Amino acid sequence: MRLSSMLLFSLASVAHVHAAPTVVSPQSDQTSVAVTIYNEDLALVKDSRKLSLGNGLSALSFRDVSAQIKPETALLRSLLPNTSLQVLEQNFDFDLLTPEKLLEKYVGQQVTVIKTNPATGAETEEQATVLSAQNGIVLKIGNRIETGVPGRIAYPNVPGQLKDRPTLTTQAQYKGPEQASLELSYLTGGLQWKTDYVAELNSKEDALDLSGWVTLTNTSGTAYPNAKVQLVAGDVNRVRDAIRPKTMMMRSEAMVADAAMPVEQGLLEYHLYTLPRPTTIAENQTKQVALLSAQQIPARKELVLSGADYYYQGQYRELEKTQKVQVFVQFDNKEAAKLGIPLPKGTMRVYKKDLDGSAQFVGEDQIDHTPKNDTVRLKLGNAFDVTADRVQTDFKSLGKPNQAPLYESAYAITLHNAKKEAVTVTVQEPLNGDWKILNASLPHEKTSAHQATWKISVPAESDVTLKYRVQVKY
């Protein structure tokens, strides 16, 4: 008896849910929207709306939510005091109304095929049954089967499960004033941001001007008008799931910001940047907003020749050739250096003015999230006028059977400077194992447990040769 009563009560509840009045909330009900965008295709949306909502159970449809919403993260709450809102069920209708979807929903049902006589313009109508909509269309018209669309297809109505906009539908129990104020928050894909920096070196290459731009990309399937936008820089841990493919194309729109820059603050172990004014992120749009601007940041250029640890384990003829000298620029992210703010990861492009005063591109590099008081180091490319020749002049295997390998090798590195001014080249030799420099023609520094470093001054249009012998025990 108790089981029968529970079953009747359950069926009555379901019937009551289905009989609940429907309340549709379009985007025009929106009073505010806030979007917090993370680094890896993730955003938190807080969508506040005012709408008329009766007390009791209602079927509430939120239109114009993100098409890439993660429904399991949705949270609907009332913003007014002394009110209550309980969500009993929610459905995300992601089947959007398209000709293809409409045809799929009518498989097994009748439609009207309208044909136009090209000579007379007269129209004729025939009833047809849709047999298939996979990879084309298959129709049964009378006693014949036709493929392809022989004319226009007219449908009697639009199936209820097809929506023209992404919609989140909830069954909610509400108690409060009729003019309700609700907030829907959820996580979504389709919103991304990245940082791009432009640095301009001065003529002496000892200072640079730096500007940063945030690029916002929206392929989520809806717009966010006049949104409060916040950006989280940092690697937030996420439980990975299947990523739905993006089917939308983007268009580009660059937005020039005013003087006000984003405000930065700490958030757990990340950094949160709040844009200084509301901004509209249109559907299928890319836009740029200024992040930072700093002038005359002290910088240092460095020419580096890097070796390899395997050089010291055998005889290598291929090393007897010209090697590239790499060009680096670095600067300190400190207040004393006229900067001193956390820099989100991104691409930094470097320019320098030529003799005519035109800025020319001289290289780019990726930077990781860089905290305050850290150093930014950029690899710009390889030097043209500064090169090196490396020759292995000796190699010996000194190890004994059943003992750790012991090798002794010698090298001559000749640095060539074709410039009209002197340069300093940093020679970095990585050395694994237990090593020691037996002798060297120029003084070195043990910069780490696995690296010997030489700072070598090369006069203008001259050569300098470094000779050294090293013993390595592995």
C-alpha positions in Angstrom: 0.0 0.0 0.0 2.8 2.4 0.9 4.6 1.6 -2.5 1.4 2.3 -4.4 0.9 5.6 -2.6 4.5 6.7 -3.3 4.1 5.8 -7.0 0.9 7.8 -7.2 2.5 10.7 -5.5 5.5 10.5 -7.9 3.3 10.4 -10.9 1.2 13.3 -9.6 4.5 15.3 -9.1 5.6 14.6 -12.6 2.2 15.7 -14.0 2.4 18.9 -11.9 5.9 19.6 -13.2 4.8 19.2 -16.8 1.8 21.4 -16.1 4.0 24.2 -14.6 3.6 27.6 -16.4 6.4 28.5 -18.8 8.4 31.7 -18.3 10.7 32.7 -21.0 13.6 35.1 -20.2 15.1 36.7 -23.3 18.5 38.5 -23.2 16.6 41.8 -22.9 15.8 40.9 -19.3 19.5 41.0 -18.5 20.4 43.7 -16.0 24.1 42.9 -15.8 26.6 40.2 -16.9 30.1 39.5 -15.6 32.5 37.2 -17.4 35.7 35.8 -15.8 37.9 34.3 -18.5 40.7 31.7 -17.7 43.7 30.8 -19.8 42.6 27.5 -21.3 39.2 27.9 -23.1 37.2 28.3 -19.8 35.1 31.1 -18.5 32.7 31.8 -15.6 29.6 33.7 -16.6 27.3 35.5 -14.1 24.1 36.5 -15.9 21.6 38.7 -13.8 18.1 39.2 -15.0 14.8 40.8 -13.9 11.6 39.0 -14.9 8.0 38.4 -13.8 7.8 35.1 -11.9 4.8 33.7 -10.1 5.0 31.9 -6.8 5.1 28.2 -7.0 6.5 25.9 -9.7 7.5 27.4 -13.0 9.3 26.1 -16.2 11.9 28.9 -16.5 13.7 29.2 -19.9 16.9 31.3 -19.9 17.5 32.2 -23.6 20.9 33.3 -25.0 23.1 31.4 -22.7 26.4 30.1 -24.1 26.1 27.3 -26.6 29.1 25.7 -24.9 27.7 25.9 -21.4 28.7 23.1 -19.0 25.1 22.5 -17.7 26.4 20.5 -14.7 28.0 23.8 -13.4 24.9 25.9 -13.7 23.7 27.7 -10.5 20.5 29.7 -10.4 19.8 31.8 -7.3 17.5 34.7 -6.3 19.2 38.0 -5.6 16.4 39.5 -3.5 16.3 39.2 0.3 13.6 37.1 1.9 13.0 35.0 -1.2 13.6 31.3 -1.9 14.3 29.5 -5.2 14.7 25.8 -5.5 15.7 24.2 -8.9 14.2 20.7 -9.3 15.3 20.0 -12.9 17.2 21.6 -15.7 17.7 20.9 -19.4 20.1 22.5 -21.8 18.6 22.7 -25.3 21.6 22.8 -27.6 19.7 21.6 -30.7 19.5 24.9 -32.6 17.1 25.5 -35.4 18.9 25.0 -38.8 17.6 23.6 -42.1 19.6 20.4 -41.4 18.3 19.9 -37.9 14.7 20.7 -39.0 14.9 18.0 -41.7 16.4 15.5 -39.2 13.5 16.0 -36.8 11.0 15.2 -39.6 12.4 11.8 -40.5 9.4 9.5 -40.7 6.9 12.4 -41.0 5.2 14.1 -43.8 6.3 17.4 -45.4 5.2 19.3 -48.4 7.4 19.6 -51.5 6.7 22.7 -53.6 7.9 22.8 -57.2 8.0 25.7 -59.5 7.5 25.4 -63.3 10.4 27.3 -64.8 8.5 28.1 -67.9 5.2 29.3 -66.4 6.1 30.0 -62.8 3.2 27.9 -61.6 3.7 26.1 -58.3 2.6 22.5 -57.5 2.5 20.8 -54.1 3.0 17.1 -53.3 3.0 15.3 -50.0 6.2 13.5 -49.1 7.5 11.4 -46.3 11.1 12.0 -45.1 12.9 8.6 -45.1 16.4 9.8 -44.3 18.4 13.0 -43.8 21.8 11.4 -43.5 24.3 12.6 -46.1 21.5 14.1 -48.1 17.7 13.6 -48.2 15.6 10.6 -49.2 11.9 11.2 -49.8 8.9 8.9 -50.6 6.5 10.8 -52.9 3.5 8.6 -53.8 4.8 5.3 -55.0 8.3 6.5 -55.9 11.5 7.2 -53.9 13.5 10.4 -54.7 16.8 11.7 -53.5 17.9 15.2 -53.4 15.6 18.2 -52.9 13.2 18.4 -55.9 11.9 21.8 -54.8 11.2 23.8 -51.6 10.2 21.8 -48.5 7.5 23.3 -46.3 7.1 22.1 -42.8 3.8 22.3 -40.8 5.6 23.6 -37.6 8.9 23.7 -35.7 9.4 20.9 -33.2 9.5 22.1 -29.7 12.9 20.7 -29.0 14.5 22.9 -31.6 15.5 26.4 -30.3 16.6 29.4 -32.3 19.0 30.4 -29.5 20.8 28.3 -26.9 18.4 27.9 -24.0 18.7 26.6 -20.4 15.3 25.4 -19.1 14.7 24.8 -15.4 11.9 23.6 -13.3 12.0 25.9 -10.3 10.0 26.4 -7.1 9.9 30.1 -6.3 8.6 32.2 -3.4 8.9 35.9 -3.4 7.6 39.1 -5.1 6.4 38.8 -8.7 9.2 41.0 -10.0 12.0 38.5 -9.4 15.8 39.2 -9.7 17.7 36.1 -10.6 21.4 35.3 -11.3 22.4 32.4 -13.4 26.1 31.5 -13.2 27.9 28.7 -15.1 31.2 27.6 -16.6 31.5 27.6 -20.4 34.0 27.0 -23.2 34.3 29.2 -26.2 35.7 32.2 -24.4 39.5 32.7 -24.4 42.1 35.4 -23.8 45.8 35.8 -24.5 48.3 38.4 -24.1 50.5 40.0 -26.7 53.3 42.4 -25.9 55.2 45.0 -28.1 58.6 46.1 -27.0 60.7 48.8 -28.8 64.4 48.9 -28.1 66.1 52.3 -28.1 69.1 53.1 -30.3 71.6 52.1 -27.7 69.8 48.8 -27.0 69.9 49.5 -23.2 66.2 50.4 -22.7 62.9 49.6 -24.1 59.3 50.8 -24.2 56.7 48.0 -23.5 53.0 47.8 -24.2 50.7 44.9 -23.6 47.4 43.9 -25.2 44.7 41.4 -24.1 43.0 39.7 -27.0 39.5 38.4 -26.2 38.0 35.7 -28.4 34.3 34.7 -28.2 33.1 31.6 -30.1 30.7 30.5 -27.3 27.5 31.1 -29.4 26.1 34.2 -27.6 27.1 37.8 -26.9 27.9 39.4 -23.6 26.7 43.1 -23.8 28.3 45.7 -21.5 30.0 42.9 -19.5 32.3 43.3 -16.5 35.3 41.4 -17.8 37.9 39.8 -15.5 40.9 37.8 -16.6 42.6 35.1 -14.5 46.3 34.5 -15.2 47.7 31.2 -13.9 47.4 27.5 -14.5 44.1 26.4 -13.0 43.8 22.7 -12.5 40.8 21.2 -14.3 39.3 17.7 -14.7 39.5 17.1 -18.5 36.5 16.0 -20.6 35.8 15.7 -24.2 36.0 19.1 -26.1 33.1 19.8 -28.4 34.3 20.9 -31.8 33.8 24.6 -32.7 31.7 25.2 -35.7 31.7 28.9 -35.8 34.0 31.3 -37.7 35.6 34.3 -36.0 35.8 37.9 -37.2 38.4 40.3 -36.0 37.8 43.7 -34.4 40.5 45.7 -32.7 39.3 48.0 -29.9 41.5 50.9 -28.9 41.3 51.4 -25.2 41.4 54.7 -23.3 44.1 55.7 -20.8 42.8 53.6 -17.9 44.5 50.2 -17.6 43.2 46.9 -16.0 43.4 46.6 -12.2 45.4 43.6 -11.0 45.0 41.7 -7.7 46.0 38.4 -6.2 43.5 35.5 -6.4 44.6 32.4 -4.5 47.9 31.6 -6.3 46.8 33.3 -9.5 46.4 36.9 -10.6 43.1 38.6 -11.5 42.9 41.5 -14.0 39.7 43.6 -14.1 39.1 45.6 -17.2 38.5 49.3 -16.3 35.2 49.6 -18.0 32.4 47.4 -19.2 32.9 46.0 -22.7 30.7 44.1 -25.2 32.1 40.8 -26.3 30.0 40.1 -29.5 29.3 36.6 -30.7 32.1 35.3 -33.0 34.3 38.2 -32.3 38.0 38.9 -31.5 38.8 42.2 -29.8 41.8 43.8 -28.1 42.0 45.8 -24.9 45.1 47.6 -23.5 46.8 45.8 -20.6 49.8 47.9 -19.7 52.2 50.6 -20.9 55.7 51.4 -19.6 58.6 53.4 -21.0 62.3 53.4 -20.7 62.7 50.0 -19.0 66.4 49.3 -18.5 67.3 46.3 -20.8 70.4 44.2 -21.5 71.4 42.6 -24.8 73.4 39.4 -24.6 75.2 37.3 -27.3 75.4 33.7 -26.3 77.2 30.7 -27.7 75.8 27.4 -26.2 77.5 24.1 -26.4 76.1 20.6 -25.7 76.9 18.1 -22.9 77.5 15.2 -25.4 80.6 17.0 -26.7 82.7 15.5 -24.0 81.9 11.8 -24.4 83.6 11.1 -27.8 85.3 12.3 -30.9 83.0 14.5 -33.1 84.2 15.7 -36.4 80.9 17.5 -37.2 81.7 20.0 -34.5 84.4 21.5 -36.7 82.2 24.1 -38.3 80.8 27.5 -37.9 78.2 27.8 -35.0 75.5 30.3 -34.4 75.7 32.9 -31.7 72.2 33.6 -30.3 70.9 37.1 -29.4 69.0 37.6 -26.2 67.4 40.7 -24.6 66.4 40.7 -21.0 64.9 43.1 -18.5 63.8 43.0 -14.8 60.1 43.1 -13.9 60.7 45.5 -11.0 59.3 48.8 -9.9 62.8 50.2 -9.9 63.0 49.3 -13.6 59.7 51.2 -14.2 57.5 48.1 -14.4 56.9 45.7 -11.4 53.5 44.1 -12.2 52.7 40.4 -12.8 52.9 39.7 -16.5 50.5 37.1 -18.0 52.1 34.6 -20.4 52.0 35.5 -24.0 54.1 36.5 -27.1 56.4 39.4 -26.9 57.5 41.0 -30.2 60.5 43.3 -30.3 61.1 46.2 -32.6 63.9 48.7 -33.1 64.0 51.9 -35.2 66.3 52.0 -38.2 68.3 55.1 -39.3 65.2 56.6 -40.9 63.2 56.3 -37.6 61.0 53.4 -38.8 60.4 50.6 -36.4 61.6 47.3 -37.7 60.7 43.8 -36.3 63.8 42.1 -34.8 62.4 39.0 -33.2 59.8 37.5 -30.8 59.6 35.0 -28.0 57.1 33.4 -25.7 57.1 34.4 -22.0 55.6 32.4 -19.2 53.6 33.9 -16.4 56.2 36.3 -14.9 55.8 37.5 -11.3 56.9 40.8 -10.0 60.7 41.1 -9.4 61.4 38.3 -11.8 63.4 38.6 -15.1 62.1 38.5 -18.6 64.5 36.9 -21.1 63.8 36.9 -24.8 65.5 34.9 -27.5 65.4 37.1 -30.6 67.4 35.1 -33.1 71.0 34.5 -34.3 73.6 37.1 -34.8 74.7 37.9 -38.3 78.1 39.5 -37.8 79.2 37.5 -34.8 79.9 33.8 -35.4 82.0 31.0 -33.9 84.1 28.1 -35.0 84.5 25.2 -32.7 87.3 22.5 -33.1 87.9 19.5 -31.0 91.7 19.4 -30.6 92.0 16.4 -28.4 90.1 13.5 -26.9 91.1 10.7 -24.6 89.2 7.9 -22.8 90.9 7.4 -19.4 88.5 5.1 -17.8 89.5 1.6 -16.6 87.4 -1.6 -16.9 84.6 -1.9 -14.3 85.0 1.8 -13.4 83.0 4.9 -14.2 83.8 6.4 -17.6 86.4 9.1 -17.6 87.1 11.3 -20.6 89.5 14.2 -21.3 88.9 16.5 -24.2 90.2 19.8 -25.5 88.5 22.5 -27.6 89.4 25.6 -29.5 86.5 28.1 -30.0 87.2 31.1 -32.2 84.8 34.0 -32.0 84.6 36.3 -35.1 83.3 39.8 -34.8 82.6 41.6 -38.1 81.0 44.6 -36.4 82.6 48.0 -36.2 82.3 48.0 -32.4 83.5 45.5 -29.7 81.1 42.9 -28.4 81.0 40.6 -25.4 80.0 36.9 -26.1 78.9 34.6 -23.3 80.2 31.1 -23.9 78.1 28.5 -22.0 79.4 24.9 -21.9 77.0 22.4 -20.3 79.0 19.6 -18.5 77.3 16.6 -16.8 78.9 14.3 -14.3 81.9 15.2 -12.2 84.0 17.7 -14.2 86.9 20.0 -13.9 88.6 22.5 -16.2 92.3 21.4 -16.4 93.5 24.5 -18.1 92.0 27.4 -20.2 93.4 30.4 -22.1 90.7 32.7 -20.6 89.2 32.7 -17.0 85.9 30.9 -16.6 83.1 30.8 -13.9 81.3 27.8 -12.6 77.8 29.2 -12.9 76.1 26.0 -11.9 76.9 22.4 -11.0 76.6 21.5 -14.7 77.9 24.6 -16.5 81.1 26.5 -17.2 80.7 30.1 -18.5 83.2 32.5 -20.1 82.5 36.2 -20.7 84.7 37.0 -23.7 85.3 40.5 -25.1 85.9 40.5 -28.9 87.3 43.7 -30.4 85.8 45.3 -33.5 86.5 43.4 -36.7 88.7 41.0 -34.8 88.8 37.4 -33.6 89.4 35.8 -30.2 90.2 32.2 -29.6 89.3 30.3 -26.4 91.2 27.1 -25.7 90.4 24.8 -22.8 90.9 21.3 -21.6 88.3 19.5 -19.5 88.1 16.2 -17.7 84.7 14.6 -17.1 83.8 11.5 -15.0 80.3 10.0 -15.5 
